[in-house]
């Protein structure tokens, strides 16, 4: 029971830190888009931002999945 509790706490803490980092990047990238597109572009720049971030996240996630598969991580989790 103790090992499972510790694994859960580490997983939750890691997820929380990831969320904090994502929010920090969100703020930074939003400010960058404001600087590039100007403050009046509003909706258009937000859609461009959303599309760019989505493409980057999907690309990184796919590459990480391939790396994990080569390292055998996916097989170990399936046990």
Secondary structure, 3 states (H helix, E strand, C coil): CHHHHHHHHHHHHHHHHHHHHHHHHHHHHHHHHHHHHCCCCCHHHHHHHHHHHHHHHHHHHHHHHHHHHHHCHHHHHCC
